[in-house]
Amino acid sequence: MSNVLYSITFAVSGLLMAGREYMVMHGTLVGIVGPTATGKTEVGIKLAKQLDGEIISADSMAVYKGMDIGTAKPSPEEQAQVRFHLIDVVYPNEEFSVAEFKRLAERAIADIVSRGKIPLLVGGTGLYVKALVGGLNIPPVAPDYELRERLRAEALRYGGECLLDRLRAVDPITAERLHPRDVKRIIRALEVYALTGIPISHHHVTAGKSEVAYHVTLFGLTMSRSELYRRIEDRVDRQVEAGLIQEVRRLLDQGYSPELPSMKGLGYKQIVPYLMSQCDLQTAIEILKRDTRRFAKRQFTWFRAMPGIHWIDVTERSAKEAASVILNMLEAKR
């Protein structure tokens, strides 16, 4: 290496180290959010390696053990590069709530910072991100499984609209933003009201003001719709080639019900009908691609409504380039 190149490399390394030390000293949490298939994990790994950081997954499906391909969980090779937290936390038939995510994420952040490293929050589950950094007040209500089962039975018999009508009577604000098919969230809202007498929307009025004890800097990855849809279709094809069908079949064979919240997740719900001979494979794959596109659109809408996110267009940027942009923006904010 020439003396000039060595000097430049040493200077850049020194600036990066100074910036990292500043972030450690001031308790900085860096977040990388955005729709599925925008490359958040890859960018997060590049950034974590630059900052000597560790990643906290903000993905509501990555918490489930044995659900790897359909969740697009970081591969063993990726997890070997950087330490990940909140992956493989529970089995598919176990409950995992937003409140539990927040508790475990805050514990992970404290642990990471105590070791002089930078915590990076990486994922596309908007409710998880908002619960951790957006001041979302989560009602401290333990699940009432008997009540839930009664409400689920009612939804199966009379339809989700029946439960939604009941919710409108006690919490019209929450009912307004829920779809009749979103039975899980309707039941949770009814459960909170039944156990506390307070609408769940009352607990959300503080959203938007961060109450966390660290400085949060959020970056959102975006790209042209045509490129995003191309990536989604390519990823679904790769998942099928990697054994998605076999993964879903294995989960069913292990006794996990298609009615479990985990099995209703994107990548699983769409494959089950094929395995139950209710549609052909090509139809199941096309439905998965369609539903993933719709999911990405909802993610865009959610994160666009969150204030303070610095958006980066990665349509023509590699993960390495996107990580460099984030590093430069972090340095500029210091």
C-alpha positions in Angstrom: 0.0 0.0 0.0 1.4 3.4 -0.9 2.1 6.0 1.8 -0.7 8.3 0.5 -3.3 5.5 0.4 -2.3 4.3 3.8 -2.7 7.9 5.2 -6.1 8.2 3.6 -7.2 4.9 5.0 -5.9 5.7 8.5 -7.6 9.1 8.5 -11.0 7.6 7.4 -10.6 4.9 10.0 -9.9 7.5 12.7 -13.0 9.6 11.8 -15.1 6.4 11.8 -13.8 5.4 15.2 -14.4 8.9 16.6 -17.9 8.9 15.4 -18.5 5.4 16.8 -17.2 6.5 20.2 -19.4 9.5 20.2 -22.5 7.3 19.5 -21.5 4.9 22.3 -21.0 7.8 24.7 -24.4 9.4 23.8 -26.4 6.2 23.8 -27.3 6.1 20.1 -29.7 3.6 18.6 -29.6 3.3 14.8 -32.7 2.0 13.1 -33.0 0.6 9.5 -36.6 0.2 8.5 -38.7 0.0 5.4 -40.7 -2.5 3.3 -39.8 -6.1 2.8 -37.2 -6.9 0.1 -35.5 -3.5 0.2 -32.3 -5.1 1.6 -32.5 -4.0 5.2 -30.7 -7.0 6.6 -27.8 -6.8 4.2 -27.4 -3.0 4.8 -27.7 -3.6 8.6 -24.9 -6.2 8.5 -22.6 -3.9 6.5 -23.3 -1.0 8.9 -22.9 -3.2 12.0 -19.5 -4.4 10.8 -18.4 -0.8 10.2 -19.6 0.4 13.6 -18.8 -2.8 15.6 -22.5 -3.0 16.3 -25.1 -5.7 16.9 -28.5 -6.1 15.3 -31.8 -6.3 17.1 -34.4 -7.8 14.7 -37.7 -5.9 14.4 -39.4 -8.7 12.5 -42.5 -10.2 14.1 -42.0 -13.5 12.2 -38.3 -14.0 12.8 -39.0 -14.7 16.5 -40.3 -18.1 15.6 -38.0 -21.1 15.8 -38.1 -23.4 12.7 -39.6 -20.8 10.5 -36.6 -19.7 8.4 -37.3 -19.7 4.7 -40.8 -18.1 4.7 -39.7 -15.4 7.1 -36.6 -14.5 5.1 -34.7 -14.9 8.4 -30.9 -14.0 8.2 -29.1 -17.1 7.1 -26.5 -18.9 9.3 -23.8 -17.3 7.2 -25.2 -13.8 7.8 -25.7 -14.5 11.6 -22.1 -15.6 11.7 -20.9 -12.1 10.5 -22.8 -10.1 13.1 -24.6 -10.9 16.3 -28.4 -10.8 16.0 -30.9 -10.5 18.9 -34.6 -11.5 19.0 -34.3 -14.2 16.4 -35.6 -17.7 17.3 -37.2 -16.6 20.6 -40.3 -18.8 20.7 -41.9 -21.9 19.1 -44.6 -21.3 16.5 -47.4 -22.3 18.9 -46.2 -19.9 21.6 -47.5 -16.3 22.2 -45.3 -13.4 21.4 -46.6 -9.9 22.0 -45.5 -6.4 21.1 -45.0 -5.8 24.9 -42.7 -8.8 25.0 -40.8 -7.6 22.0 -40.3 -4.2 23.7 -39.1 -5.8 27.0 -36.6 -8.0 25.3 -35.4 -5.3 22.9 -34.8 -2.9 25.7 -32.8 -5.6 27.6 -30.8 -6.3 24.5 -30.0 -2.6 23.9 -28.8 -2.3 27.5 -26.6 -5.3 27.1 -25.1 -4.1 23.8 -24.4 -0.6 25.1 -22.8 -2.0 28.3 -20.3 -3.8 26.1 -19.4 -0.6 24.3 -21.1 -1.6 21.1 -23.7 0.1 18.9 -27.3 -1.3 18.8 -28.9 -1.4 15.4 -32.7 -2.0 15.1 -33.3 -3.6 11.8 -36.7 -4.8 10.5 -40.0 -4.0 8.9 -42.6 -4.6 11.6 -43.9 -1.1 12.1 -45.7 -1.8 15.4 -42.5 -3.2 16.9 -40.4 -0.1 15.8 -43.1 2.3 17.1 -43.4 0.4 20.4 -39.7 0.7 21.0 -38.9 4.2 19.7 -42.1 6.0 19.0 -43.6 6.4 22.4 -46.3 3.8 21.9 -47.9 3.1 25.2 -48.6 -0.7 25.4 -51.4 -1.7 27.8 -50.1 -4.0 30.5 -52.8 -6.5 30.1 -52.0 -10.2 30.3 -53.7 -12.5 27.7 -57.0 -14.0 28.7 -56.9 -17.2 26.6 -60.4 -18.3 27.5 -61.9 -15.0 26.4 -59.8 -15.1 23.2 -61.1 -18.6 22.4 -64.7 -17.5 22.9 -64.2 -14.5 20.6 -62.4 -16.6 17.9 -65.3 -19.1 18.0 -67.8 -16.2 17.6 -65.8 -14.9 14.6 -65.8 -18.3 13.0 -69.5 -18.6 13.4 -70.7 -15.1 12.7 -67.7 -13.4 10.9 -65.2 -10.7 11.8 -67.8 -8.0 11.1 -69.8 -9.1 14.1 -66.8 -8.6 16.4 -65.9 -5.3 14.7 -69.5 -4.0 15.4 -69.0 -4.9 19.1 -65.7 -3.0 19.1 -67.3 0.0 17.4 -69.6 0.3 20.4 -66.7 0.6 22.9 -63.7 1.8 20.9 -64.8 3.5 17.6 -61.3 4.9 17.1 -59.6 1.5 17.0 -62.5 0.0 15.0 -62.2 2.6 12.3 -58.6 1.5 11.5 -59.3 -2.3 11.5 -60.6 -4.5 8.8 -63.1 -7.2 9.6 -60.6 -9.9 8.5 -58.1 -8.6 11.1 -59.6 -10.8 13.7 -56.5 -11.1 15.8 -56.3 -7.3 16.5 -60.0 -6.9 16.9 -59.9 -9.6 19.6 -57.0 -8.0 21.3 -58.8 -4.6 21.4 -61.9 -6.3 22.8 -59.8 -8.1 25.3 -58.1 -4.9 26.6 -61.4 -3.2 27.0 -63.0 -6.2 28.7 -60.2 -6.5 31.3 -59.5 -2.8 31.9 -62.6 -0.9 30.9 -60.4 1.4 28.9 -60.3 1.4 25.1 -57.0 0.3 23.6 -56.9 3.6 21.6 -56.5 5.4 24.9 -53.2 3.8 25.3 -52.0 5.0 21.9 -52.5 8.7 22.4 -48.9 9.2 23.4 -47.6 7.8 20.2 -45.1 10.0 18.4 -43.1 11.2 21.4 -40.2 9.0 22.2 -39.7 8.2 25.8 -36.7 6.0 25.4 -33.5 6.7 27.3 -31.3 6.8 24.2 -30.9 8.9 21.1 -32.7 7.3 18.1 -31.7 7.9 14.5 -34.0 6.1 12.0 -33.2 5.4 8.3 -35.8 4.1 5.9 -34.9 2.2 2.7 -37.0 2.9 -0.3 -36.9 2.2 -4.0 -39.0 2.5 -7.2 -42.1 0.4 -7.1 -41.1 -1.5 -10.2 -37.8 -2.5 -8.7 -39.4 -3.4 -5.4 -41.9 -5.7 -7.1 -39.2 -7.3 -9.2 -37.2 -8.0 -6.0 -40.3 -9.4 -4.3 -41.0 -11.8 -7.1 -37.4 -12.9 -7.3 -37.3 -13.5 -3.6 -40.4 -15.6 -3.6 -39.0 -17.7 -6.4 -35.8 -18.2 -4.4 -37.7 -19.1 -1.3 -39.6 -21.8 -3.2 -36.3 -23.1 -4.7 -34.8 -23.1 -1.2 -37.5 -25.4 0.2 -40.4 -23.2 1.4 -43.0 -25.8 0.5 -41.1 -28.5 2.5 -40.7 -26.1 5.4 -44.4 -25.4 5.6 -45.2 -29.2 5.2 -42.7 -30.0 8.1 -44.4 -27.5 10.4 -47.9 -29.0 9.6 -46.5 -32.5 10.2 -45.1 -31.4 13.6 -48.7 -30.5 14.6 -48.7 -26.7 14.2 -52.2 -25.7 13.3 -52.8 -23.5 10.2 -54.9 -21.3 12.6 -51.9 -20.3 14.7 -50.9 -16.6 14.4 -47.5 -17.8 13.3 -48.9 -19.9 10.5 -51.1 -17.1 9.3 -47.9 -15.1 8.6 -46.8 -14.1 5.1 -45.1 -17.0 3.4 -47.1 -19.7 5.3 -50.7 -18.8 5.0 -50.5 -18.8 1.2 -48.7 -22.3 1.0 -51.0 -24.2 3.3 -54.0 -24.3 0.8 -51.6 -26.0 -1.7 -50.6 -28.6 0.8 -54.2 -29.2 1.6 -55.0 -29.7 -2.1 -57.2 -26.6 -2.2 -55.2 -25.0 -5.1 -52.2 -25.8 -7.4 -48.7 -24.7 -6.6 -48.5 -22.0 -9.2 -51.7 -20.4 -7.9 -50.2 -20.5 -4.3 -47.0 -18.9 -5.5 -48.8 -16.1 -7.4 -51.0 -15.4 -4.3 -47.9 -15.2 -2.2 -46.3 -12.7 -4.6 -49.5 -10.6 -4.7 -49.9 -10.6 -0.9 -46.2 -9.7 -0.4 -46.6 -6.7 -2.8 -49.7 -5.6 -0.8 -47.8 -6.1 2.5 -44.9 -3.9 1.2 -47.4 -1.2 0.3 -48.8 -1.2 3.8 -45.3 -1.0 5.3 -44.6 2.0 3.2 -47.8 3.7 4.4 -46.9 2.9 8.0 -43.4 4.1 8.0 -44.2 7.2 5.9 -46.5 8.3 8.7 -43.7 8.0 11.3 -41.9 11.3 11.8 -38.1 11.6 11.8 -37.1 8.9 9.4 -34.3 9.7 7.0 -35.2 8.1 3.7 -32.6 6.6 1.4 -33.4 5.5 -2.2 -31.6 2.2 -2.8 -33.0 1.6 -6.3 -29.5 1.8 -7.8 -27.4 1.5 -4.6 -25.7 -1.6 -3.3 -25.9 -2.5 0.3 -22.4 -1.3 0.8 -23.2 2.1 -0.8 -26.4 2.4 1.3 -24.4 1.7 4.5 -21.9 4.4 3.5 -24.6 6.9 3.0 -25.9 6.1 6.5 -22.5 6.4 8.0 -22.0 9.8 6.4 -25.4 11.0 7.7 -24.6 9.8 11.2 -21.2 11.6 11.1 -23.0 14.8 9.9 -25.4 14.6 12.8 -22.6 14.3 15.3 
